[in-house]
């Protein structure tokens, strides 16, 4: 039996999408997942957000949930660390607004310029978050109005949506054209996202390297999500878990792309069940 690993030998990190996974799709609530969150805290297992949400919104959620782990913002645009918790500074990080940031994505100003130019040249009826006000952004994201300004404070990701959806061939061409410019379009649960040469999986791979520099065994990453922009998250995780969408279905594009475990219920209810079943 010497050298055989048991559950107690493993060092887990939970990396999770938020909207529709840890957070309810409609109410923005994580209360149904609170028992699993409490279990992670008791076991000292980091809970890492990995989402299209902004840095300021994620800092706000961490404060509300009493979590101080690193987090990944804007579809892999940057990994953020609290200097009060992390010492020494992570390799390649710089201090931005009081947090260490390992920047992986393209700056927002460039993304906005590319999107607006492309919209004009191709006469597309689309809107990015830079085109709408705080209240409309909150409404689109189904979050309280006070969250609207946080949703709009973007650094590395421009969400957009079509007011009048064009034919699929037009969207496919837009994907190809952005690739030629060194950018990516990622389809999320609510919006398309224009980002740089990054995604959730690349950010998780970089985060894994940081954790593996710490004392202890290599980390085992548990990854949870519900939408197509979580496919790279699942591929980077050791234990991928697909959460049911708000409509009670598992996302078919995910199931067609990668094999995952299935959470047994919708959103934070399924998230809670999956974590408790795996770790208790």
Buried (B, 14 or more C-beta within 10 A) or exposed (E): EEEEEEEEEBBBBBBBBBBBBBBBBEBBEBEBBEEBBEBBBEEEBBBBBBBBBBBBBBBBBBEEBEBBBBBBBBBBBBBBBBEEEBEEEBEEBEEEEEBBBBBBBBEBEBBBEBBBEBBEEEEBEBBBBBBBEBEBBBEBBBBEEEBBBBBBEBBBBBBBBBEEEBEEEEBEEBBEBBEEEEBBBBBBBBBBBBBBEBBBBBBBBBBBEBBEEEEEEEBBBBBBBBBBBBBBBBBBBBBBBBBBBBEEEBBEEBEEBBEBBEBEBBBBBBBBBBBEEBBE
